[in-house]
């Protein structure tokens, strides 16, 4: 596939058939999540906010009440990603949005994971919020990591 001008370069992307795998991969990720040791107990683990955000997106999409529509920008340490949310879908995107988001937040990796797990609130750290704060707070009500599961490795 070629990107439209001004880029006009070849790019790779999923086909419709590739996108059909998304719910299957999400289910596998959710199934395996509770086998992962807690991050705070394993400082040697390599973690990235964008990896966690993929799971958070699944949790948000499967929540009983919908997330507020909008464009959300996240800057977590050196990582940057954004999340457009509509009634029909949400898509996690790498980088910065190509237009002004409704709300954005910049914070450290530790603050991000603290907020994502519910250990801290948005106001507890040095997070810098831009745009519609109430919309961002509503999003963070469902855009979270699930509580650590109770299952052990031996029970699988």
DSSP file (Angstrom, degrees, kcal/mol; ACC not computed):
  #  RESIDUE AA STRUCTURE BP1 BP2  ACC     N-H-->O    O-->H-N    N-H-->O    O-->H-N    TCO  KAPPA ALPHA  PHI   PSI    X-CA   Y-CA   Z-CA
    1    1 A X              0   0    0      0, 0.0    10,-2.8     0, 0.0     2,-0.4   0.000 360.0 360.0 360.0 145.0    0.0    0.0    0.0
    2    2 A X  B     -A   10   0A   0      8,-0.2     8,-0.2     6,-0.0     2,-0.1  -0.900 360.0-124.2-108.6 137.7    1.2    3.5   -0.7
    3    3 A X        -     0   0    0      6,-2.9     5,-0.2    -2,-0.4     3,-0.1  -0.487  35.0-106.2 -73.5 148.9    0.6    6.4    1.7
    4    4 A X    >>  -     0   0    0     -2,-0.1     3,-1.3     1,-0.1     4,-1.0  -0.298  60.2 -44.1 -71.4 161.1   -1.2    9.4    0.1
    5    5 A X  T 34 S+     0   0    0      1,-0.3    -1,-0.1     2,-0.2     0, 0.0  -0.294 119.5  38.7 -56.9 147.4    0.7   12.6   -0.6
    6    6 A X  T 34 S+     0   0    0     -3,-0.1    -1,-0.3     0, 0.0    -2,-0.0  -0.993 129.7  37.3 -86.2  -6.4    2.7   14.3    0.7
    7    7 A X  T <4 S+     0   0    0     -3,-1.3    -2,-0.2     2,-0.1    -3,-0.1   0.977  70.5 171.7 -70.1 -55.0    4.3   11.1    2.0
    8    8 A X     <  +     0   0    0     -4,-1.0     2,-0.3    -5,-0.2    -4,-0.1   0.855  33.2 127.1  45.8  47.0    3.8    8.9   -1.2
    9    9 A X        -     0   0    0     -5,-0.2    -6,-2.9    -8,-0.0    -1,-0.2  -0.877  67.4 -94.2-125.1 160.4    5.9    6.1    0.2
   10   10 A X  B     +A    2   0A   0     -2,-0.3     2,-0.3    -8,-0.2    -8,-0.2  -0.494  47.6 177.3 -72.6 143.5    5.2    2.4    0.5
   11   11 A X        -     0   0    0    -10,-2.8     2,-0.4    -2,-0.2     0, 0.0  -0.963  25.7-122.9-143.6 158.8    3.9    1.3    3.9
   12   12 A X        +     0   0    0     -2,-0.3     2,-0.3   -10,-0.0   -10,-0.0  -0.818  36.2 157.8-103.4 145.2    2.8   -1.9    5.6
   13   13 A X        -     0   0    0     -2,-0.4     2,-0.1     0, 0.0     5,-0.1  -0.982  42.7 -87.7-158.4 161.3   -0.6   -2.2    7.2
   14   14 A X        -     0   0    0     -2,-0.3     2,-0.1     1,-0.1     0, 0.0  -0.450  36.5-135.8 -72.9 144.3   -3.0   -4.9    8.2
   15   15 A X     >  -     0   0    0     -2,-0.1     4,-2.2     1,-0.1     5,-0.2  -0.360  36.3 -94.4 -83.6 175.2   -5.6   -6.2    5.7
   16   16 A X  H  > S+     0   0    0      1,-0.2     4,-1.1     2,-0.2    -1,-0.1   0.893 129.9  53.0 -58.0 -39.6   -9.2   -6.7    6.7
   17   17 A X  H  4 S+     0   0    0      1,-0.2     4,-0.5     2,-0.2     3,-0.3   0.886 106.8  52.1 -64.5 -38.3   -8.3  -10.3    7.4
   18   18 A X  H >4 S+     0   0    0      1,-0.2     3,-1.5     2,-0.2     4,-0.3   0.903 105.4  54.4 -63.5 -40.8   -5.5   -9.2    9.7
   19   19 A X  H >< S+     0   0    0     -4,-2.2     3,-1.4     1,-0.3     4,-0.4   0.759  94.3  70.5 -65.3 -23.5   -7.8   -7.0   11.6
   20   20 A X  T 3< S+     0   0    0     -4,-1.1     4,-0.4    -3,-0.3     3,-0.3   0.746  91.0  61.4 -63.8 -21.9  -10.1  -10.0   12.2
   21   21 A X  T <> S+     0   0    0     -3,-1.5     4,-2.7    -4,-0.5     3,-0.3   0.662  79.3  89.9 -76.9 -16.1   -7.4  -11.4   14.5
   22   22 A X  H <> S+     0   0    0     -3,-1.4     4,-2.5    -4,-0.3     5,-0.2   0.895  86.5  45.4 -53.2 -50.8   -7.7   -8.4   16.9
   23   23 A X  H  > S+     0   0    0     -4,-0.4     4,-2.3    -3,-0.3    -1,-0.2   0.872 113.9  51.0 -63.8 -32.9  -10.4   -9.8   19.2
   24   24 A X  H  > S+     0   0    0     -4,-0.4     4,-2.2    -3,-0.3    -1,-0.2   0.935 112.2  45.4 -66.9 -45.9   -8.5  -13.2   19.4
   25   25 A X  H  X S+     0   0    0     -4,-2.7     4,-2.4     2,-0.2    -2,-0.2   0.871 111.9  52.9 -65.8 -36.8   -5.2  -11.5   20.3
   26   26 A X  H  X S+     0   0    0     -4,-2.5     4,-2.5    -5,-0.3    -1,-0.2   0.923 108.8  49.5 -63.4 -43.7   -7.0   -9.3   22.9
   27   27 A X  H  X S+     0   0    0     -4,-2.3     4,-2.4     1,-0.2    -2,-0.2   0.914 111.5  49.0 -61.7 -42.4   -8.5  -12.4   24.5
   28   28 A X  H  X S+     0   0    0     -4,-2.2     4,-2.3     2,-0.2    -1,-0.2   0.903 111.0  50.1 -63.2 -41.3   -5.1  -14.1   24.6
   29   29 A X  H  X S+     0   0    0     -4,-2.4     4,-1.2     1,-0.2    -2,-0.2   0.919 112.6  46.1 -63.7 -43.0   -3.6  -11.0   26.1
   30   30 A X  H  X S+     0   0    0     -4,-2.5     4,-0.6     1,-0.2    -2,-0.2   0.887 111.5  52.7 -67.4 -38.1   -6.3  -10.8   28.8
   31   31 A X  H  < S+     0   0    0     -4,-2.4     3,-0.4     1,-0.2    -2,-0.2   0.912 115.5  40.0 -62.3 -43.0   -6.0  -14.5   29.5
   32   32 A X  H >< S+     0   0    0     -4,-2.3     3,-1.6     1,-0.2     4,-0.5   0.618  93.6  85.6 -84.0 -12.7   -2.2  -14.3   30.0
   33   33 A X  H >< S+     0   0    0     -4,-1.2     3,-1.5     1,-0.3    -1,-0.2   0.877  84.6  55.3 -59.2 -40.3   -2.2  -11.0   31.9
   34   34 A X  T 3< S+     0   0    0     -4,-0.6    -1,-0.3    -3,-0.4    -2,-0.1   0.578  99.4  62.8 -74.3  -5.5   -2.8  -12.5   35.3
   35   35 A X  T <  S+     0   0    0     -3,-1.6     2,-0.3    -4,-0.1    -1,-0.3   0.584  83.1  96.8 -88.3 -11.7    0.2  -14.8   34.9
   36   36 A X  S <  S-     0   0    0     -3,-1.5     3,-0.1    -4,-0.5     2,-0.0  -0.616  81.9-118.4 -79.3 132.6    2.5  -11.8   34.7
   37   37 A X        -     0   0    0     -2,-0.3     5,-0.1     1,-0.1    -2,-0.1  -0.349  43.8 -83.1 -67.3 152.7    4.2  -10.9   38.0
   38   38 A X    >   -     0   0    0      1,-0.1     3,-0.9     3,-0.1     4,-0.4  -0.302  35.1-133.8 -57.5 135.8    3.3   -7.5   39.5
   39   39 A X  G >  S+     0   0    0      1,-0.3     3,-1.7     2,-0.2     6,-0.2   0.897 102.6  56.8 -58.8 -44.5    5.5   -4.8   38.0
   40   40 A X  G 3  S+     0   0    0      1,-0.3    -1,-0.3     3,-0.1     3,-0.2   0.723 107.1  50.0 -65.3 -20.1    6.4   -3.2   41.3
   41   41 A X  G <  S+     0   0    0     -3,-0.9    -1,-0.3     1,-0.2     2,-0.2   0.479 111.1  51.0 -93.4  -3.5    7.8   -6.5   42.6
   42   42 A X    X   +     0   0    0     -3,-1.7     3,-1.9    -4,-0.4    -1,-0.2  -0.633  55.7 169.0-136.1  75.7   10.0   -7.1   39.5
   43   43 A X  T 3  S+     0   0    0      1,-0.3    -1,-0.1    -2,-0.2    -3,-0.1   0.692  76.0  66.5 -64.5 -16.5   12.1   -4.1   38.7
   44   44 A X  T 3  S+     0   0    0      2,-0.1    -1,-0.3    -5,-0.0     2,-0.1   0.622  78.0 105.9 -79.7 -11.2   14.1   -6.1   36.2
   45   45 A X  S <  S-     0   0    0     -3,-1.9     2,-0.7    -6,-0.2    -3,-0.0  -0.407  73.6-127.5 -66.9 141.6   11.1   -6.5   33.9
   46   46 A X        +     0   0    0     -2,-0.1     2,-0.4     2,-0.0    -1,-0.1  -0.834  38.6 173.7 -87.9 119.4   11.1   -4.5   30.7
   47   47 A X        -     0   0    0     -2,-0.7     2,-0.4    -8,-0.0     3,-0.1  -0.952  16.9-166.0-128.0 148.4    7.8   -2.6   30.6
   48   48 A X     >  -     0   0    0     -2,-0.4     4,-1.9     1,-0.1     3,-0.3  -0.992  25.3-134.3-132.2 141.6    6.5    0.1   28.3
   49   49 A X  H  > S+     0   0    0     -2,-0.4     4,-2.7     1,-0.2     5,-0.2   0.885 107.5  57.1 -60.4 -39.2    3.5    2.3   28.8
   50   50 A X  H  > S+     0   0    0      2,-0.2     4,-1.3     1,-0.2    -1,-0.2   0.859 104.7  52.2 -63.7 -34.5    2.3    1.6   25.2
   51   51 A X  H  > S+     0   0    0     -3,-0.3     4,-1.1     2,-0.2     3,-0.4   0.935 112.3  45.0 -64.4 -45.3    2.3   -2.1   25.9
   52   52 A X  H  X S+     0   0    0     -4,-1.9     4,-2.6     1,-0.2     3,-0.3   0.888 106.9  60.3 -64.3 -38.0    0.2   -1.5   29.0
   53   53 A X  H  X S+     0   0    0     -4,-2.7     4,-2.4     1,-0.2    -1,-0.2   0.812  97.6  59.4 -61.6 -30.2   -2.0    0.9   27.0
   54   54 A X  H  X S+     0   0    0     -4,-1.3     4,-1.5    -3,-0.4    -1,-0.2   0.925 110.1  41.6 -63.7 -42.8   -3.0   -1.9   24.6
   55   55 A X  H  X S+     0   0    0     -4,-1.1     4,-2.4    -3,-0.3    -2,-0.2   0.894 112.7  54.7 -69.3 -39.5   -4.4   -3.9   27.6
   56   56 A X  H  X S+     0   0    0     -4,-2.6     4,-2.6     1,-0.2    88,-0.5   0.880 105.3  53.6 -61.0 -38.2   -6.0   -0.7   29.0
   57   57 A X  H  X S+     0   0    0     -4,-2.4     4,-2.9     2,-0.2    -1,-0.2   0.904 107.7  50.4 -63.0 -41.9   -7.7   -0.1   25.6
   58   58 A X  H  X S+     0   0    0     -4,-1.5     4,-1.7     2,-0.2    -2,-0.2   0.936 111.2  48.5 -61.5 -45.9   -9.2   -3.7   25.8
   59   59 A X  H  < S+     0   0    0     -4,-2.4     4,-0.5    85,-0.2    -2,-0.2   0.918 113.3  48.0 -59.3 -43.5  -10.5   -3.0   29.3
   60   60 A X  H >< S+     0   0    0     -4,-2.6     3,-1.1     1,-0.2    -2,-0.2   0.926 110.8  50.0 -63.3 -46.1  -12.0    0.3   28.2
   61   61 A X  H 3< S+     0   0    0     -4,-2.9    -1,-0.2     1,-0.3    -2,-0.2   0.785 115.2  44.3 -65.1 -26.4  -13.6   -1.2   25.1
   62   62 A X  T 3< S+     0   0    0     -4,-1.7    -1,-0.3    -5,-0.2    -2,-0.2   0.392  86.5 118.2 -99.5   2.4  -15.2   -4.0   27.3
   63   63 A X  S <  S-     0   0    0     -3,-1.1     4,-0.1    -4,-0.5    79,-0.1  -0.344  73.3-121.2 -67.9 150.5  -16.3   -1.8   30.1
   64   64 A X  S    S+     0   0    0      2,-0.1     2,-0.4     1,-0.0    -1,-0.1   0.827  99.8  47.5 -64.5 -31.4  -20.0   -1.7   30.9
   65   65 A X  S    S-     0   0    0     -5,-0.0    -2,-0.1     1,-0.0    -1,-0.0  -0.913  95.6-111.3-112.5 141.3  -20.2    2.1   30.3
   66   66 A X        -     0   0    0     -2,-0.4     2,-0.1     1,-0.1    -5,-0.1  -0.271  26.3-114.6 -70.4 151.4  -18.6    3.7   27.3
   67   67 A X        -     0   0    0     -7,-0.2     2,-0.1    19,-0.1    72,-0.1  -0.481  45.7 -89.4 -74.8 154.0  -15.5    6.0   27.5
   68   68 A X        -     0   0    0     67,-0.2    -1,-0.1    -2,-0.1    17,-0.1  -0.440  45.8-110.0 -68.1 137.3  -16.1    9.6   26.5
   69   69 A X        +     0   0    0     -2,-0.1     2,-0.3    -3,-0.1    17,-0.2  -0.325  68.0  91.4 -62.8 147.2  -15.6   10.3   22.8
   70   70 A X  E    S-B   85   0B   0     15,-2.4    15,-3.2    -3,-0.1     2,-0.5  -0.914  74.3 -76.0 155.7-178.8  -12.6   12.4   22.0
   71   71 A X  E     -B   84   0B   0     -2,-0.3    32,-1.7    13,-0.2    31,-1.7  -0.971  43.4-168.3-114.1 123.9   -8.9   12.4   21.0
   72   72 A X  E     -Bc  83 103B   0     11,-1.9    11,-2.9    -2,-0.5     2,-0.4  -0.947   5.6-159.0-120.9 132.9   -6.5   11.8   23.9
   73   73 A X  E     -Bc  82 104B   0     30,-2.2    32,-2.0    -2,-0.4     2,-0.4  -0.913   6.0-167.1-113.2 135.4   -2.8   12.3   23.8
   74   74 A X  E     -Bc  81 105B   0      7,-3.1     7,-2.2    -2,-0.4     2,-0.5  -0.983  10.2-176.2-125.0 129.9   -0.3   10.6   26.2
   75   75 A X  E     +Bc  80 106B   0     30,-2.6    32,-2.5    -2,-0.4     2,-0.6  -0.960   9.4 177.0-122.7 110.6    3.3   11.4   26.8
   76   76 A X  E >   -Bc  79 107B   0      3,-2.3     3,-2.5    -2,-0.5    32,-0.2  -0.903  63.0 -60.8-118.7 100.7    4.9    8.9   29.2
   77   77 A X  T 3  S-     0   0    0     30,-1.9    30,-0.1    -2,-0.6    31,-0.0  -0.441 122.0 -16.2  56.3-128.1    8.5    9.7   29.6
   78   78 A X  T 3  S+     0   0    0     -2,-0.1    -1,-0.3    -3,-0.1     2,-0.2   0.603 120.2  97.4 -81.4  -9.8   10.0    9.3   26.1
   79   79 A X  E <   -B   76   0B   0     -3,-2.5    -3,-2.3    15,-0.0     2,-0.4  -0.552  51.0-173.0 -84.1 143.4    6.9    7.4   24.8
   80   80 A X  E     +B   75   0B   0     -2,-0.2    15,-2.7    -5,-0.2     2,-0.3  -0.996  15.3 148.8-136.1 129.5    4.1    9.1   22.9
   81   81 A X  E     -BD  74  94B   0     -7,-2.2    -7,-3.1    -2,-0.4     2,-0.3  -0.976  23.4-150.8-151.9 163.0    0.8    7.6   21.8
   82   82 A X  E     -BD  73  93B   0     11,-2.6    11,-3.1    -2,-0.3     2,-0.4  -0.939   3.4-150.0-139.9 161.2   -2.7    8.8   21.3
   83   83 A X  E     -BD  72  92B   0    -11,-2.9   -11,-1.9    -2,-0.3     2,-0.5  -0.917   2.7-162.7-138.3 104.9   -6.2    7.3   21.5
   84   84 A X  E     -BD  71  91B   0      7,-1.1     7,-1.4    -2,-0.4     2,-0.5  -0.777  15.7-166.7 -84.6 132.2   -9.1    8.4   19.3
   85   85 A X  E     +BD  70  90B   0    -15,-3.2   -15,-2.4    -2,-0.5     2,-0.2  -0.981  14.5 162.1-123.5 124.3  -12.4    7.2   20.9
   86   86 A X        -     0   0    0      3,-2.9   -19,-0.1    -2,-0.5    -2,-0.0  -0.744  55.2 -95.5-125.2 177.5  -15.7    7.3   19.0
   87   87 A X  S    S+     0   0    0     -2,-0.2     3,-0.1     1,-0.2   -20,-0.0   0.844 124.6  41.9 -60.6 -32.6  -19.1    5.5   19.6
   88   88 A X  S    S-     0   0    0      1,-0.2     2,-0.3    -3,-0.0    -1,-0.2   0.808 123.8 -16.1 -88.4 -32.5  -18.0    2.8   17.1
   89   89 A X        -     0   0    0      2,-0.0    -3,-2.9     0, 0.0     2,-0.4  -0.986  42.4-139.4-163.6 167.2  -14.3    2.2   18.0
   90   90 A X  E     -D   85   0B   0     -2,-0.3     2,-0.4    -5,-0.2    -5,-0.2  -0.990  18.7-168.0-135.7 143.0  -11.1    3.2   19.7
   91   91 A X  E     -D   84   0B   0     -7,-1.4    -7,-1.1    -2,-0.4     2,-0.5  -0.989  17.0-138.5-135.7 124.2   -7.7    2.8   18.1
   92   92 A X  E     -D   83   0B   0     -2,-0.4     2,-0.4    -9,-0.2    -9,-0.2  -0.710  28.1-169.3 -82.4 127.5   -4.4    3.1   20.0
   93   93 A X  E     -D   82   0B   0    -11,-3.1   -11,-2.6    -2,-0.5     2,-0.2  -0.919  18.3-124.0-123.0 144.7   -1.9    5.0   17.8
   94   94 A X  E    S+D   81   0B   0     -2,-0.4   -13,-0.3   -13,-0.2     2,-0.1  -0.535  73.2  12.1 -82.1 150.4    1.8    5.5   18.1
   95   95 A X  S    S-     0   0    0    -15,-2.7     2,-0.3    -2,-0.2   -21,-0.3  -0.392 104.8 -37.3  86.4-162.2    3.3    9.1   18.2
   96   96 A X        -     0   0    0     -2,-0.1   -14,-0.1   -16,-0.1    -2,-0.1  -0.735  66.7 -99.4 -99.7 149.7    1.5   12.4   18.5
   97   97 A X        -     0   0    0     -2,-0.3     4,-0.1   -16,-0.1    -1,-0.1  -0.353  25.7-126.5 -66.2 149.6   -1.9   13.1   17.0
   98   98 A X  S    S+     0   0    0      2,-0.1     2,-0.3    -2,-0.0    -1,-0.1   0.450  91.6  34.0 -77.3   2.0   -1.8   15.0   13.7
   99   99 A X  S    S-     0   0    0      0, 0.0     2,-0.2     0, 0.0    -2,-0.1  -0.913 107.4 -64.7-147.0 172.0   -4.3   17.6   15.2
  100  100 A X        -     0   0    0     -2,-0.3   -29,-0.1     1,-0.1    -2,-0.1  -0.410  53.2-136.5 -64.9 123.7   -5.1   19.1   18.5
  101  101 A X        -     0   0    0     -2,-0.2   -29,-0.2     1,-0.1     3,-0.1  -0.369  13.0-125.4 -76.8 161.0   -6.4   16.5   21.0
  102  102 A X  S    S+     0   0    0    -31,-1.7    30,-2.8     1,-0.3     2,-0.3   0.860  95.0   0.6 -68.8 -36.6   -9.4   17.1   23.3
  103  103 A X  E     -cE  72 131B   0    -32,-1.7   -30,-2.2    28,-0.3     2,-0.3  -0.993  67.8-178.2-152.1 148.7   -7.2   16.3   26.2
  104  104 A X  E     -cE  73 130B   0     26,-2.7    26,-2.9    -2,-0.3     2,-0.3  -0.974   5.9-162.4-145.8 159.5   -3.6   15.3   26.8
  105  105 A X  E     -cE  74 129B   0    -32,-2.0   -30,-2.6    -2,-0.3     2,-0.4  -0.998   5.0-162.2-147.4 140.9   -1.3   14.3   29.7
  106  106 A X  E     +cE  75 128B   0     22,-2.0    22,-2.7    -2,-0.3     2,-0.3  -0.989  29.8 141.0-120.7 129.8    2.4   14.1   30.3
  107  107 A X  E     -c   76   0B   0    -32,-2.5   -30,-1.9    -2,-0.4     2,-0.1  -0.969  49.4 -84.5-157.0 172.3    3.8   12.1   33.2
  108  108 A X     >  -     0   0    0     -2,-0.3     4,-2.5   -32,-0.2     5,-0.1  -0.316  43.3-108.9 -75.4 164.4    6.6    9.8   34.3
  109  109 A X  H  > S+     0   0    0      1,-0.2     4,-2.4     2,-0.2     5,-0.2   0.903 120.7  52.7 -59.9 -41.6    6.4    6.1   33.6
  110  110 A X  H  > S+     0   0    0      1,-0.2     4,-2.2     2,-0.2    -1,-0.2   0.913 110.0  47.3 -62.7 -43.3    5.9    5.5   37.4
  111  111 A X  H  > S+     0   0    0      2,-0.2     4,-2.6     1,-0.2     5,-0.3   0.916 110.1  53.7 -64.1 -41.9    3.0    8.0   37.5
  112  112 A X  H  X S+     0   0    0     -4,-2.5     4,-2.9     1,-0.2    -2,-0.2   0.946 112.2  42.9 -57.3 -50.4    1.4    6.4   34.4
  113  113 A X  H  X S+     0   0    0     -4,-2.4     4,-1.8     1,-0.2     6,-0.3   0.851 112.1  55.0 -67.9 -32.9    1.5    2.9   35.9
  114  114 A X  H  X>S+     0   0    0     -4,-2.2     6,-1.6    -5,-0.2     5,-1.6   0.921 113.9  40.3 -63.1 -43.9    0.3    4.3   39.3
  115  115 A X  H ><5S+     0   0    0     -4,-2.6     3,-0.6     4,-0.2    -2,-0.2   0.899 113.0  55.4 -70.1 -41.6   -2.8    5.9   37.6
  116  116 A X  H 3<5S+     0   0    0     -4,-2.9    29,-2.9    -5,-0.3    -2,-0.2   0.815 113.9  40.2 -63.0 -31.3   -3.3    2.9   35.3
  117  117 A X  H 3<5S-     0   0    0     -4,-1.8    -1,-0.2    27,-0.2    -2,-0.2   0.543 112.8-115.6 -94.2  -8.2   -3.5    0.5   38.3
  118  118 A X  T <<5S+     0   0    0     -4,-0.7    -3,-0.2    -3,-0.6    -4,-0.1   0.554  81.4 122.9  85.0   7.8   -5.5    2.8   40.5
  119  119 A X  S   <S+     0   0    0     -5,-1.6     2,-0.3    -6,-0.3    -4,-0.2   0.825  79.5  17.8 -71.8 -30.5   -2.7    3.1   43.1
  120  120 A X  S    S-     0   0    0     -6,-1.6    -2,-0.2    -9,-0.2     2,-0.2  -0.918  77.1-122.8-135.5 163.4   -2.6    6.9   42.6
  121  121 A X    >   -     0   0    0     -2,-0.3     3,-1.6     1,-0.1     4,-0.4  -0.600  35.5-102.3-100.0 165.4   -4.9    9.6   41.3
  122  122 A X  G >  S+     0   0    0      1,-0.3     3,-0.6    -2,-0.2     5,-0.4   0.830 122.4  50.3 -55.9 -35.6   -4.1   12.1   38.6
  123  123 A X  G 3  S+     0   0    0      1,-0.2    -1,-0.3     3,-0.1    -3,-0.0   0.558  91.9  78.6 -82.2  -8.1   -3.5   14.9   41.1
  124  124 A X  G <  S+     0   0    0     -3,-1.6    -1,-0.2   -13,-0.1    -2,-0.2   0.696  98.8  32.5 -76.4 -18.6   -1.2   12.8   43.3
  125  125 A X  S <  S-     0   0    0     -3,-0.6   -18,-0.0    -4,-0.4    -3,-0.0  -0.213 100.1 -82.9-117.0-153.3    1.9   13.3   41.0
  126  126 A X        +     0   0    0     -2,-0.1    -3,-0.1     2,-0.1   -20,-0.1   0.023  65.0 153.4-106.3  24.9    3.3   15.9   38.7
  127  127 A X        -     0   0    0     -5,-0.4     2,-0.7     1,-0.1   -20,-0.2  -0.271  37.7-141.7 -58.7 137.9    1.2   15.0   35.7
  128  128 A X  E     -E  106   0B   0    -22,-2.7   -22,-2.0     2,-0.0     2,-0.4  -0.916  17.2-162.4-106.2 114.2    0.7   17.9   33.3
  129  129 A X  E     -E  105   0B   0     -2,-0.7     2,-0.4   -24,-0.2   -24,-0.2  -0.803   6.2-171.8-100.5 135.2   -2.8   17.9   31.9
  130  130 A X  E     -E  104   0B   0    -26,-2.9   -26,-2.7    -2,-0.4     2,-0.2  -0.962  52.5  -0.8-122.8 143.4   -3.7   19.9   28.7
  131  131 A X  E    S+E  103   0B   0     -2,-0.4     2,-1.2   -28,-0.2   -28,-0.3  -0.535 118.2  10.7  85.5-148.3   -7.2   20.5   27.4
  132  132 A X     >  -     0   0    0    -30,-2.8     4,-2.0    -2,-0.2     5,-0.1  -0.549  59.6-177.2 -77.0  95.3  -10.4   19.1   28.9
  133  133 A X  H  > S+     0   0    0     -2,-1.2     4,-2.8     1,-0.2     5,-0.2   0.876  81.0  53.7 -62.1 -41.0   -9.4   17.7   32.3
  134  134 A X  H  > S+     0   0    0      1,-0.2     4,-2.0     2,-0.2    -1,-0.2   0.880 108.7  50.0 -65.4 -36.0  -12.8   16.3   33.1
  135  135 A X  H  > S+     0   0    0      2,-0.2     4,-2.2     1,-0.2   -67,-0.2   0.911 111.5  48.6 -66.0 -42.6  -12.9   14.4   29.8
  136  136 A X  H  X S+     0   0    0     -4,-2.0     4,-2.6     2,-0.2    -2,-0.2   0.919 110.8  50.3 -62.9 -44.5   -9.5   12.9   30.6
  137  137 A X  H  X S+     0   0    0     -4,-2.8     4,-0.6     1,-0.2    -1,-0.2   0.887 109.9  50.6 -62.3 -38.8  -10.5   12.0   34.1
  138  138 A X  H >< S+     0   0    0     -4,-2.0     3,-0.8    -5,-0.2     4,-0.5   0.903 110.3  50.1 -65.2 -40.4  -13.6   10.3   32.7
  139  139 A X  H >X S+     0   0    0     -4,-2.2     4,-2.8     1,-0.2     3,-1.9   0.931 105.6  55.8 -61.0 -45.7  -11.5    8.4   30.2
  140  140 A X  H 3< S+     0   0    0     -4,-2.6    -1,-0.2     1,-0.3    -2,-0.2   0.630  92.2  73.3 -66.4 -12.3   -9.1    7.2   33.0
  141  141 A X  T << S+     0   0    0     -3,-0.8    -1,-0.3    -4,-0.6    -2,-0.2   0.783 118.5  15.0 -69.1 -26.6  -12.1    5.7   34.8
  142  142 A X  T <4 S+     0   0    0     -3,-1.9     2,-1.8    -4,-0.5    -2,-0.2   0.609 108.7  82.5-118.8 -22.8  -12.2    2.9   32.2
  143  143 A X  S  < S+     0   0    0     -4,-2.8     2,-0.3    -5,-0.2   -86,-0.1  -0.603  75.8 114.6 -85.3  79.1   -8.8    3.2   30.5
  144  144 A X  S    S-     0   0    0     -2,-1.8     2,-0.3   -88,-0.5   -85,-0.2  -0.885  71.6 -98.0-142.0 166.8   -7.0    1.2   33.2
  145  145 A X        -     0   0    0    -29,-2.9     3,-0.1    -2,-0.3   -89,-0.1  -0.680  49.1-106.5 -83.8 146.2   -5.1   -2.0   33.9
  146  146 A X        -     0   0    0     -2,-0.3     3,-0.1     1,-0.1    -1,-0.1  -0.331  42.7 -89.5 -69.3 157.2   -7.2   -4.7   35.4
  147  147 A X        -     0   0    0      1,-0.1    -1,-0.1   -29,-0.0   -29,-0.0  -0.343  58.4 -85.4 -61.5 147.4   -6.7   -5.6   39.1
  148  148 A X        -     0   0    0    -31,-0.1    -1,-0.1     1,-0.1  -114,-0.1  -0.331  53.9-117.3 -57.8 132.8   -4.0   -8.2   39.6
  149  149 A X        -     0   0    0      1,-0.1    -1,-0.1    -3,-0.1     0, 0.0  -0.203   5.7-135.4 -73.5 164.0   -5.7  -11.6   39.2
  150  150 A X  S    S+     0   0    0      2,-0.1    -1,-0.1     0, 0.0     2,-0.1   0.551  71.2 105.2 -96.4 -10.3   -5.9  -14.2   41.9
  151  151 A X        -     0   0    0      1,-0.0     2,-0.2     2,-0.0    -2,-0.1  -0.412  58.8-147.0 -72.6 147.6   -4.9  -17.2   39.8
  152  152 A X    >   -     0   0    0     -2,-0.1     3,-1.0     1,-0.1     4,-0.3  -0.688  27.3-106.9-109.2 166.4   -1.4  -18.6   40.2
  153  153 A X  G >  S+     0   0    0      1,-0.3     3,-1.3    -2,-0.2    -1,-0.1   0.853 118.2  59.2 -59.8 -35.1    0.9  -20.2   37.7
  154  154 A X  G 3  S+     0   0    0      1,-0.3    -1,-0.3     2,-0.1    -3,-0.0   0.736  97.0  61.0 -68.3 -22.2    0.2  -23.6   39.3
  155  155 A X  G <         0   0    0     -3,-1.0    -1,-0.3     1,-0.2    -2,-0.2   0.472 360.0 360.0 -86.5   0.0   -3.5  -23.4   38.7
  156  156 A X    <         0   0    0     -3,-1.3    -1,-0.2    -4,-0.3    -2,-0.1   0.450 360.0 360.0 -91.1 360.0   -3.1  -23.2   34.9
